[in-house]
Amino acid sequence: MAAVRGAKATLRRKVRQALAALPRSEIEAHAPAPGKLLYVPRFSTLGAGADAREAHSFTEMLMLRVYDVHELEQALTVNKWGIAEPALQWLDGTPRENVLDTPYGLDLILLPGLAFDRQGARLGQGKGYYDRPFITS
């Protein structure tokens, strides 16, 4: 198990270096096509005073609508784990749509991850917060 953790740590470091070298124009060139609906994950926990173990048990993922990369960048908030997520409300105070409460499907899900393999397995930071909702759904 320690060998796997070490290999993942090495891979994370290499991927961070490769991502840091990508120009923003290259990243934007692969943004979703116009006309696609874009929703970004955000976690919500039940109970403001929950400890880490309780929060893990009561976490749900919301998929909040965003219209474009620039709007998303303006509306990001940092959660208690240091991950930037879309705010629950638009800049004018209107609640964002959660696609999981609508009949729409998802065209694309943006998840924090350093790398993904061809089967969609994600290399994250090792806690699995963004993996569990997809494994159980």
Long-range contacts (C-beta under 8 A, 24 or more apart in sequence): 5-126, 8-123, 8-126, 11-114, 11-115, 11-123, 12-114, 12-123, 12-125, 15-114, 15-115, 15-123, 16-114, 19-114, 28-69, 31-69, 32-107, 32-108, 36-107, 36-108, 37-65, 37-99, 37-104, 37-106, 37-107, 38-65, 38-66, 38-67, 38-68, 38-107, 38-108, 38-110, 39-63, 39-64, 39-65, 39-66, 39-97, 39-98, 39-99, 39-106, 39-109, 40-64, 40-66, 40-72, 40-85, 40-86, 40-110, 41-85, 41-109, 41-110, 41-111, 41-130, 41-133, 42-79, 42-85, 42-86, 42-88, 43-79, 43-85, 43-129, 59-129, 59-132, 60-133, 61-100, 61-130, 61-133, 62-88, 62-98, 62-100, 63-98, 63-99, 63-100, 63-106, 63-109, 64-88, 64-96, 64-97, 64-98, 64-99, 65-96, 65-97, 65-98, 65-99, 66-96, 81-127, 81-129, 83-112
